[in-house]
């Protein structure tokens, strides 16, 4: 513990010396305090994401069309991941898995009424 304190003091002394040498006066940053729940509410400026179409459309597509659609959605998924929009990326990932399963003949059609292949909520039967 003492070693960490000594290192902190050494760095502080070095920073103070640097500031004096370059005529720098440290100042606190001034920011308004944001509401911590601000991120929990949808912003009117943000566009809503359009996810893959419901699975009914996929039933009429050929395997080649399904694989092309999966590739297109994969590019969208990667863009969402790069933009740190992980929920959107995860939803697209699930759709891609479903589409590829249909294209390869291993996919099971989701239950009627489920949007975007999302599983029902536990205990609700919906």
MIGU-515353 format. One record per residue (C-alpha): x, y, z; residue number from 0; residue in one letter. Coordinates in steps of 0.2 Angstrom, whole numbers, always signed. Example, Ala and Ser with C-alpha at 12.3 -4.5 7.8 and 13.67 -1.06 7.14 Angstrom:
# residues 2
SITE    px    py    pz resi resn
SITE   +62   -22   +39    0    A
SITE   +68    -5   +36    1    S
# end
This chain:
# residues 126
SITE    px    py    pz resi resn
SITE    +0    +0    +0    0    X
SITE   +14   +12    +4    1    X
SITE   +22    +8   -12    2    X
SITE    +6   +14   -21    3    X
SITE    +5   +30   -11    4    X
SITE   +23   +34   -15    5    X
SITE   +20   +31   -33    6    X
SITE    +5   +43   -33    7    X
SITE   +15   +56   -24    8    X
SITE   +29   +55   -37    9    X
SITE   +18   +57   -51   10    X
SITE    +9   +71   -43   11    X
SITE   +26   +80   -40   12    X
SITE   +31   +77   -58   13    X
SITE   +14   +84   -64   14    X
SITE   +16  +100   -54   15    X
SITE   +34  +102   -60   16    X
SITE   +28  +100   -78   17    X
SITE   +14  +113   -75   18    X
SITE   +25  +126   -68   19    X
SITE   +38  +123   -82   20    X
SITE   +24  +126   -96   21    X
SITE   +14  +139   -86   22    X
SITE    -1  +128   -85   23    X
SITE   -14  +132   -72   24    X
SITE   -25  +117   -68   25    X
SITE   -43  +120   -68   26    X
SITE   -58  +109   -64   27    X
SITE   -69  +104   -78   28    X
SITE   -87  +111   -78   29    X
SITE  -101  +100   -84   30    X
SITE  -119  +100   -80   31    X
SITE  -125   +85   -70   32    X
SITE  -136   +74   -81   33    X
SITE  -151   +64   -75   34    X
SITE  -144   +47   -73   35    X
SITE  -161   +40   -80   36    X
SITE  -158   +51   -96   37    X
SITE  -152   +36  -105   38    X
SITE  -166   +25  -100   39    X
SITE  -179   +36  -110   40    X
SITE  -180   +35  -129   41    X
SITE  -174   +51  -137   42    X
SITE  -185   +59  -150   43    X
SITE  -169   +62  -160   44    X
SITE  -164   +44  -161   45    X
SITE  -171   +34  -176   46    X
SITE  -179   +18  -171   47    X
SITE  -171    +3  -178   48    X
SITE  -179    -8  -192   49    X
SITE  -175   -26  -189   50    X
SITE  -178   -41  -200   51    X
SITE  -195   -44  -207   52    X
SITE  -206   -56  -198   53    X
SITE  -202   -74  -202   54    X
SITE  -218   -77  -213   55    X
SITE  -209   -68  -227   56    X
SITE  -195   -81  -226   57    X
SITE  -206   -96  -229   58    X
SITE  -208   -91  -247   59    X
SITE  -190   -88  -251   60    X
SITE  -178   -99  -259   61    X
SITE  -162  -105  -249   62    X
SITE  -151   -94  -260   63    X
SITE  -162   -79  -256   64    X
SITE  -162   -83  -238   65    X
SITE  -143   -84  -238   66    X
SITE  -142   -67  -247   67    X
SITE  -154   -60  -234   68    X
SITE  -143   -67  -220   69    X
SITE  -128   -59  -227   70    X
SITE  -136   -42  -228   71    X
SITE  -142   -43  -210   72    X
SITE  -125   -49  -204   73    X
SITE  -118   -32  -211   74    X
SITE  -131   -23  -202   75    X
SITE  -128   -33  -186   76    X
SITE  -109   -29  -187   77    X
SITE  -113   -10  -190   78    X
SITE  -124   -10  -174   79    X
SITE  -110   -19  -164   80    X
SITE   -97    -6  -170   81    X
SITE  -109    +8  -165   82    X
SITE  -111    -1  -147   83    X
SITE  -129    -5  -151   84    X
SITE  -128   -22  -144   85    X
SITE  -147   -26  -141   86    X
SITE  -150   -22  -160   87    X
SITE  -135   -33  -165   88    X
SITE  -141   -47  -154   89    X
SITE  -159   -46  -161   90    X
SITE  -151   -47  -179   91    X
SITE  -140   -61  -174   92    X
SITE  -155   -71  -168   93    X
SITE  -164   -67  -185   94    X
SITE  -148   -72  -195   95    X
SITE  -148   -89  -186   96    X
SITE  -166   -92  -189   97    X
SITE  -164   -88  -208   98    X
SITE  -149   -99  -210   99    X
SITE  -158  -113  -201  100    X
SITE  -172  -111  -214  101    X
SITE  -160  -110  -228  102    X
SITE  -151  -126  -223  103    X
SITE  -167  -135  -219  104    X
SITE  -163  -136  -200  105    X
SITE  -173  -121  -194  106    X
SITE  -189  -122  -185  107    X
SITE  -203  -109  -188  108    X
SITE  -206   -98  -173  109    X
SITE  -223   -99  -164  110    X
SITE  -236   -88  -172  111    X
SITE  -237   -71  -165  112    X
SITE  -219   -70  -160  113    X
SITE  -210   -55  -167  114    X
SITE  -193   -57  -175  115    X
SITE  -191   -74  -168  116    X
SITE  -189   -68  -150  117    X
SITE  -193   -82  -137  118    X
SITE  -209   -79  -126  119    X
SITE  -207   -71  -109  120    X
SITE  -204   -83   -95  121    X
SITE  -220   -87   -86  122    X
SITE  -231   -77   -97  123    X
SITE  -235   -89  -111  124    X
SITE  -234   -74  -123  125    X
# end
